[in-house]
Amino acid sequence: MDANGEELAPAVRSILAAARDRAGGEERLSVDARSFPAAVADAEAEGRVPVIAEVKPTSPTTDGRRDDEPVDLARAMVDGGATAISVLTEPDHFGGTPESLARIREAVDVPVLRKDFIVQESQLDLVASDLILLIARFVDDLDALVTAAEERGFQPLVEVHTREELDRALEAGADLIGVNNRDLAQLEVDLDTFETIAPHVPDDVTLIAESGIGSAADVRRMREAGADALLIGSAIMDGDVTENVRRFTTA
Ligand SMILES: O=P(O)(O)OC[C@@H](O)[C@@H](O)c1c[nH]c2ccccc12
């Protein structure tokens, strides 16, 4: 059981057990982050839908894995108009590495999000990124981690799935919030999740719809429900990455 009192999917329990044992960085980082809200505003000004495209070699809900050079994938995503790049750094279940994130961040000039299961402060120091994901469900002291991330210069993106988690994110002072349409207990996706939670998010928060977006119609649906940006992984990783991103940025 987790803090929500709900049984987690076996894959997620295994991810969390691995995350608790994973070492952090040796030294406290100080990052000079590329602004995500500014990147979103630029995309809007140029008539592109703001999309965070995710480099996700595999996942517990994906068949097979994609072993393309991560830097090539990220460049191809930027060519398709991606506003930011998300990079999985979780090694055991998503095929990610901190090194690929570091190389991608060197190679592109858009903001880069580190996607991992951070459960303690020292894990923030593993690799520099512009944005860093904090999953409300898995973090006990969210205020402390949000503050620790901001002190290092990161823009924390706090991920929520319920109203209660949204309230915790707001109390922790998050100004970038992602609503994950995938339930981490069952790993099922339901786009209603975003539609249910979005009306309760204050306007000054940059709001991101995460997971399960597979078509231009899904993009329009999430935008109508109030998404400032979309985080899309599987539907971009499957096939021609540039074409896939373009399909979403022009939706
Ligand atoms: O592949 P999708 O359904 O487009 O989803 C992307 C992203 O939202 C998903 O990878 C994700 C959202 N939150 C996470 C937390 C950890 C790992 C992965 C995730």
The ligand as a MOL file (V3000), in Angstrom:
LIG
                    3D

  0  0  0     0  0            999 V3000
M  V30 BEGIN CTAB
M  V30 COUNTS 19 20 0 0 0
M  V30 BEGIN ATOM
M  V30 1 O 3.9070 7.4140 -23.0160 0
M  V30 2 P 2.7910 8.3300 -22.6470 0
M  V30 3 O 1.5100 7.6470 -22.3270 0
M  V30 4 O 2.6220 9.4250 -23.6830 0
M  V30 5 O 3.2250 9.0600 -21.2820 0
M  V30 6 C 4.3280 9.9330 -21.2010 0
M  V30 7 C 4.5860 10.3150 -19.7370 0
M  V30 8 O 3.4820 11.0320 -19.2780 0
M  V30 9 C 4.8330 9.0630 -18.8880 0
M  V30 10 O 5.9920 8.4460 -19.3680 0
M  V30 11 C 4.9850 9.3820 -17.4050 0
M  V30 12 C 4.2430 10.2490 -16.6880 0
M  V30 13 N 4.6430 10.2770 -15.4030 0
M  V30 14 C 5.6600 9.4330 -15.2590 0
M  V30 15 C 6.4420 9.1480 -14.1420 0
M  V30 16 C 7.4610 8.2710 -14.2880 0
M  V30 17 C 7.7180 7.6470 -15.4860 0
M  V30 18 C 6.9710 7.9180 -16.6180 0
M  V30 19 C 5.9350 8.8270 -16.5080 0
M  V30 END ATOM
M  V30 BEGIN BOND
M  V30 1 2 1 2
M  V30 2 1 2 3
M  V30 3 1 2 4
M  V30 4 1 2 5
M  V30 5 1 5 6
M  V30 6 1 6 7
M  V30 7 1 7 8
M  V30 8 1 7 9
M  V30 9 1 9 10
M  V30 10 1 9 11
M  V30 11 2 11 12
M  V30 12 1 11 19
M  V30 13 1 12 13
M  V30 14 1 13 14
M  V30 15 1 14 15
M  V30 16 2 14 19
M  V30 17 2 15 16
M  V30 18 1 16 17
M  V30 19 2 17 18
M  V30 20 1 18 19
M  V30 END BOND
M  V30 END CTAB
M  END
